[in-house]
Amino acid sequence: MAVEGGDVVGHVALNAETSLPVVRRVREVVPDGSVAFVARLLVEPSARRRGIGARLLDHARSEAIARDLVPMLDVVDTPSASAAISMYRRQGWQEVGRTTFKLLDGHDLEELVFRAPRSETRVGCGDPGR
């Protein structure tokens, strides 16, 4: 959690699982399945563009590595996700695959799958609550 002035302004979680199509894609990259999925990375709109998301992302990455897990994340590629996707790439996360979901209305959604950088040095490292 990221806190400023007593208010929660950001949140991130690590999950052992995500959608089955993404899990299948990840198994191509990490066959033994020793992964942690970054999930629910949220930053209050009024607190955005101050590095909070990058610090939360790095905190989740560091926590996964401390647990001997490979940090991964998946995100649906929509216009509203473009800023988040750009941040992942700026932070050194590598796109390792894509999956497509067919919606009930017949439309497709593409989900991007990222792997964390292997280096311990990242932009915005440190306590996410700063």
MARKEKOL-5482 format. One record per residue (C-alpha): chain; x, y, z. Coordinates in steps of 0.5 Angstrom, whole numbers, always signed. Layout:
# residues N
[rec "A", [X, Y, Z]]
...
//
This chain:
# residues 130
[rec "A", [+0, +0, +0]]
[rec "A", [+2, +7, -1]]
[rec "A", [+0, +12, +4]]
[rec "A", [+1, +20, +4]]
[rec "A", [-2, +24, +9]]
[rec "A", [-6, +19, +12]]
[rec "A", [-9, +17, +6]]
[rec "A", [-8, +11, +2]]
[rec "A", [-6, +13, -5]]
[rec "A", [-4, +6, -8]]
[rec "A", [-5, -1, -8]]
[rec "A", [-1, -7, -11]]
[rec "A", [-2, -15, -9]]
[rec "A", [+2, -21, -11]]
[rec "A", [-2, -27, -14]]
[rec "A", [-1, -34, -15]]
[rec "A", [-5, -35, -21]]
[rec "A", [-9, -31, -26]]
[rec "A", [-13, -33, -32]]
[rec "A", [-12, -39, -35]]
[rec "A", [-10, -37, -42]]
[rec "A", [-4, -32, -39]]
[rec "A", [-2, -38, -34]]
[rec "A", [-1, -42, -41]]
[rec "A", [+3, -37, -44]]
[rec "A", [+7, -36, -38]]
[rec "A", [+9, -43, -37]]
[rec "A", [+12, -42, -44]]
[rec "A", [+17, -37, -41]]
[rec "A", [+17, -40, -34]]
[rec "A", [+16, -48, -35]]
[rec "A", [+16, -50, -27]]
[rec "A", [+11, -45, -26]]
[rec "A", [+15, -41, -20]]
[rec "A", [+12, -34, -21]]
[rec "A", [+8, -29, -18]]
[rec "A", [+3, -25, -22]]
[rec "A", [+3, -17, -20]]
[rec "A", [-5, -15, -19]]
[rec "A", [-9, -10, -17]]
[rec "A", [-4, -4, -18]]
[rec "A", [-8, +2, -17]]
[rec "A", [-6, +9, -16]]
[rec "A", [-11, +14, -14]]
[rec "A", [-12, +19, -20]]
[rec "A", [-10, +25, -16]]
[rec "A", [-4, +22, -14]]
[rec "A", [-2, +20, -21]]
[rec "A", [+5, +22, -25]]
[rec "A", [+9, +22, -18]]
[rec "A", [+12, +15, -19]]
[rec "A", [+8, +12, -14]]
[rec "A", [+6, +7, -19]]
[rec "A", [+13, +5, -21]]
[rec "A", [+15, +5, -13]]
[rec "A", [+9, +0, -12]]
[rec "A", [+11, -4, -18]]
[rec "A", [+18, -5, -16]]
[rec "A", [+16, -7, -9]]
[rec "A", [+12, -12, -12]]
[rec "A", [+17, -15, -16]]
[rec "A", [+22, -15, -10]]
[rec "A", [+18, -18, -6]]
[rec "A", [+17, -24, -11]]
[rec "A", [+24, -24, -12]]
[rec "A", [+25, -25, -5]]
[rec "A", [+20, -31, -5]]
[rec "A", [+24, -34, -10]]
[rec "A", [+19, -33, -15]]
[rec "A", [+19, -30, -22]]
[rec "A", [+15, -23, -22]]
[rec "A", [+10, -23, -28]]
[rec "A", [+4, -19, -30]]
[rec "A", [-2, -19, -35]]
[rec "A", [-6, -13, -37]]
[rec "A", [-11, -12, -42]]
[rec "A", [-9, -8, -48]]
[rec "A", [-14, -2, -48]]
[rec "A", [-13, +6, -49]]
[rec "A", [-15, +7, -42]]
[rec "A", [-9, +2, -40]]
[rec "A", [-4, +5, -45]]
[rec "A", [+0, +10, -39]]
[rec "A", [+0, +3, -35]]
[rec "A", [+3, -1, -40]]
[rec "A", [+8, +5, -42]]
[rec "A", [+10, +5, -35]]
[rec "A", [+12, -2, -35]]
[rec "A", [+16, -2, -41]]
[rec "A", [+20, +4, -38]]
[rec "A", [+21, +0, -31]]
[rec "A", [+24, -5, -36]]
[rec "A", [+19, -10, -36]]
[rec "A", [+19, -14, -42]]
[rec "A", [+13, -17, -46]]
[rec "A", [+14, -24, -47]]
[rec "A", [+7, -26, -50]]
[rec "A", [+0, -24, -52]]
[rec "A", [-7, -28, -51]]
[rec "A", [-13, -26, -54]]
[rec "A", [-20, -27, -51]]
[rec "A", [-27, -27, -54]]
[rec "A", [-32, -23, -51]]
[rec "A", [-39, -26, -51]]
[rec "A", [-41, -20, -56]]
[rec "A", [-36, -23, -61]]
[rec "A", [-31, -18, -60]]
[rec "A", [-24, -19, -58]]
[rec "A", [-19, -17, -52]]
[rec "A", [-12, -17, -53]]
[rec "A", [-8, -18, -46]]
[rec "A", [-1, -17, -46]]
[rec "A", [+4, -21, -41]]
[rec "A", [+10, -18, -38]]
[rec "A", [+16, -21, -34]]
[rec "A", [+20, -17, -29]]
[rec "A", [+27, -14, -31]]
[rec "A", [+32, -19, -28]]
[rec "A", [+37, -13, -25]]
[rec "A", [+36, -11, -18]]
[rec "A", [+37, -4, -20]]
[rec "A", [+30, -1, -22]]
[rec "A", [+28, +6, -23]]
[rec "A", [+24, +9, -17]]
[rec "A", [+26, +3, -12]]
[rec "A", [+24, +4, -5]]
[rec "A", [+19, +4, +0]]
[rec "A", [+12, +5, -4]]
[rec "A", [+9, +9, +1]]
[rec "A", [+14, +15, +0]]
//
